Amino acid sequence: MNPSPSAANELNDLVTPTEFRELLRGRIGRNEIYRALNAHRIRHLRIGRKILIPTSECVDWPEREFVGGEL
């Protein structure tokens, strides 16, 4: 069974914590990202030991986490 086009797009829109940090231009530290993941403040999926974060969290998470959405 082939995934639907929208499901395929969602899979392409997932990044690792390292890629997430790069998308945020390194404005947040590696440890802070993992603290937020462990506290479930950043939406993510765990597949075994792999952590995947939707790219939409690059906009949504700072808006929820920081006053005015600015890092």
Secondary structure, DSSP 8 states (H G I E B T S, - for coil): ----HHHHHHHHTEE-HHHHHHHTTT-S-HHHHHHHHHTT-S--EEETTEEEEETTHHHHHHHHHSGGG--
